[in-house]
Amino acid sequence: MRVLLTGVAGFIGMHCAAKMLDQGHSVLGIDNIDDYYDQKLKKDRLALLANRENFSFHKIDILSAHQLNAVFVNFKPDIVLHLAAQAGVRYSISNPDKYIDTNIVGFFNILEACKQNDCLHLFYASSSSVYGGNLKQPFEELDNADTPLSLYAATKKSNELMAHVYSHLYGLSTIGLRFFTVYGPWGRPDMSPFLFANAITNKKPIKVFNGGDMRRDLTFIGDVVESIGRIIKKTLEMKEHQLQKKDIGGKEKGKYKIFNVGNGTPVSLMSYISELELAFGLKAIKELFPMQPGDVKETFADTTSLREFIGYVPETTLKDGVKAFATWYIEYYQNK
Ligand SMILES: NC(=O)c1ccc[n+]([C@@H]2O[C@H](COP(=O)([O-])OP(=O)(O)OC[C@H]3O[C@@H](n4cnc5c(N)ncnc54)[C@H](O)[C@@H]3O)[C@@H](O)[C@H]2O)c1
C-alpha cells in the first residue's frame, strides 16, 4: 500500500511511518519542519527513517496546493494519513493566524488533493480538545462538541465538519482520530511530560497549573500507533457497500467516522509528576499557577467505539509509559 503521511517529522508522524514501513508499506512523508519547536528533534526523527527501504521524504508546506497536488499526481497514494498541523492549545492564544493557515487552509488543500486525485481514504488527526468544557465524562464521540475553548480546538472541530462535507458530496472515506494527550519517546517538547522532564532534570521549577487540580487521559505513543494501524486495516477491509453509510459516532460501518484514541484512564497531574520523579530519580520543584486560558480541567476518553471497531484499546500503564519516555529522554539528551 502507498501511504502519503503528512507531518512525518512530527512526534506521532515519525512513529506511524516507522510502523508502516515495518509492515511493508511504501511511505512518502511530507513536512515543512516548521520552527514551532526544536527543529533538530524533527530532523533527528527523520534521520531514523531516512535510510529505510520504501521511504521517501519531501519538504513541503501543505499551504502550497500546487506542490501538494504534484505529490499526489506522482505518488498516487492509496491512503493519506494527515497528521501535519499547528498543534498546541496555549500557542493558539498568541499565534491564532498559524492555526487558521495550517489547520483550516492546509486541511482544505488535503481534502481537495484527495478529491482531485481520486484518493479514496483519508485518515486525519483531530483532538480531545474538541470536547471543550464538556462536563459529562467520559467523552463519547456522539457527545455535543460545539463549545471549544481554544482556537486550536475550533480548527480541529472544523476539520471534522469539512471532512463530513467531502464524505457526503464526493464519497471520500474520512476517519477522524481524536487523540488524547499522547506521550512517549521522541515526544513533543511543548507538552507537559516533556516540559516537566526538562525542568526536573535541570533542577528548575515546574509550572503546575490550576494548583495541580487537573486530570489527563495520557495515551502512550505505541498504543496510538497500534490503534491507527488497526483502524486503517479494518477500514480498507470493509466492502464498498459497508462504506455507503454516514456515521458520526463510529458505532456502525460507514464512510465518515470519528474515533476517540485515548487510554480511558485519566490520571491527576500530581500523580504523573510523581511517576516522572520516580523514573528520573529526582524530586520536582513545583510552582503552583492558576488555570491557563484555553485549557480544560479534565479529559477522559470513552473508547467503546474504538474497541468495537478494532478489538483493541490503548492499554500501556502510566508507569510503563513514563519509564519508556524517561529512558529515551536520558539517552537522547546525554548524547546531544
Ligand atoms: N500529541 C498529542 O497529544 C496530540 C493530541 C491531539 C491531537 N494531536 C494532533 O495529532 C497530529 C500530530 O501531532 P504531533 O504531536 O505529532 O505534533 P507535531 O507538532 O510533533 O507534528 C506535526 C508536524 O507537522 C508539521 N507541520 C506543521 N505545519 C505544517 C505545514 N504547514 N506543512 C507541512 N507540515 C507542517 C510540523 O513541522 C510537525 O513536524 C497533529 O494534527 C496534532 O494536532 C496530537
PDBQT file of the ligand as one rigid body, heavy atoms in Angstrom, charges set to zero:
ROOT
HETATM    1  N1  LIG A 401       0.456  14.766  20.530  1.00  0.00    +0.000 N 
HETATM    2  C1  LIG A 401      -0.778  14.871  21.038  1.00  0.00    +0.000 C 
HETATM    3  O1  LIG A 401      -1.001  14.652  22.248  1.00  0.00    +0.000 OA
HETATM    4  C2  LIG A 401      -1.942  15.239  20.176  1.00  0.00    +0.000 A 
HETATM    5  C3  LIG A 401      -3.204  15.323  20.781  1.00  0.00    +0.000 A 
HETATM    6  C4  LIG A 401      -4.298  15.666  19.987  1.00  0.00    +0.000 A 
HETATM    7  C5  LIG A 401      -4.135  15.881  18.623  1.00  0.00    +0.000 A 
HETATM    8  N2  LIG A 401      -2.895  15.809  18.073  1.00  0.00    +0.000 N 
HETATM    9  C6  LIG A 401      -2.758  16.062  16.620  1.00  0.00    +0.000 C 
HETATM   10  O2  LIG A 401      -2.023  14.992  16.048  1.00  0.00    +0.000 OA
HETATM   11  C7  LIG A 401      -1.226  15.471  14.971  1.00  0.00    +0.000 C 
HETATM   12  C8  LIG A 401       0.235  15.117  15.193  1.00  0.00    +0.000 C 
HETATM   13  O3  LIG A 401       0.641  15.700  16.423  1.00  0.00    +0.000 OA
HETATM   14  P1  LIG A 401       2.123  15.634  16.959  1.00  0.00    +0.000 P 
HETATM   15  O4  LIG A 401       2.054  15.583  18.427  1.00  0.00    +0.000 OA
HETATM   16  O5  LIG A 401       2.894  14.596  16.215  1.00  0.00    +0.000 OA
HETATM   17  O6  LIG A 401       2.615  17.102  16.547  1.00  0.00    +0.000 OA
HETATM   18  P2  LIG A 401       3.998  17.596  15.912  1.00  0.00    +0.000 P 
HETATM   19  O7  LIG A 401       3.966  19.080  16.022  1.00  0.00    +0.000 OA
HETATM   20  O8  LIG A 401       5.126  16.863  16.531  1.00  0.00    +0.000 OA
HETATM   21  O9  LIG A 401       3.874  17.160  14.400  1.00  0.00    +0.000 OA
HETATM   22  C9  LIG A 401       3.239  17.949  13.408  1.00  0.00    +0.000 C 
HETATM   23  C10 LIG A 401       4.181  18.078  12.229  1.00  0.00    +0.000 C 
HETATM   24  O10 LIG A 401       3.502  18.843  11.215  1.00  0.00    +0.000 OA
HETATM   25  C11 LIG A 401       4.451  19.682  10.607  1.00  0.00    +0.000 C 
HETATM   26  N3  LIG A 401       3.763  20.837  10.015  1.00  0.00    +0.000 N 
HETATM   27  C12 LIG A 401       3.215  21.891  10.668  1.00  0.00    +0.000 A 
HETATM   28  N4  LIG A 401       2.719  22.768   9.790  1.00  0.00    +0.000 NA
HETATM   29  C13 LIG A 401       2.942  22.246   8.553  1.00  0.00    +0.000 A 
HETATM   30  C14 LIG A 401       2.664  22.697   7.249  1.00  0.00    +0.000 A 
HETATM   31  N5  LIG A 401       2.055  23.874   7.025  1.00  0.00    +0.000 N 
HETATM   32  N6  LIG A 401       3.038  21.933   6.184  1.00  0.00    +0.000 NA
HETATM   33  C15 LIG A 401       3.684  20.752   6.406  1.00  0.00    +0.000 A 
HETATM   34  N7  LIG A 401       3.981  20.276   7.623  1.00  0.00    +0.000 NA
HETATM   35  C16 LIG A 401       3.603  21.015   8.694  1.00  0.00    +0.000 A 
HETATM   36  C17 LIG A 401       5.391  20.101  11.730  1.00  0.00    +0.000 C 
HETATM   37  O11 LIG A 401       6.669  20.523  11.239  1.00  0.00    +0.000 OA
HETATM   38  C18 LIG A 401       5.462  18.835  12.569  1.00  0.00    +0.000 C 
HETATM   39  O12 LIG A 401       6.598  18.065  12.236  1.00  0.00    +0.000 OA
HETATM   40  C19 LIG A 401      -1.493  16.973  14.898  1.00  0.00    +0.000 C 
HETATM   41  O13 LIG A 401      -2.517  17.180  13.949  1.00  0.00    +0.000 OA
HETATM   42  C20 LIG A 401      -1.985  17.323  16.280  1.00  0.00    +0.000 C 
HETATM   43  O14 LIG A 401      -2.828  18.463  16.272  1.00  0.00    +0.000 OA
HETATM   44  C21 LIG A 401      -1.794  15.493  18.818  1.00  0.00    +0.000 A 
ENDROOT
TORSDOF 0
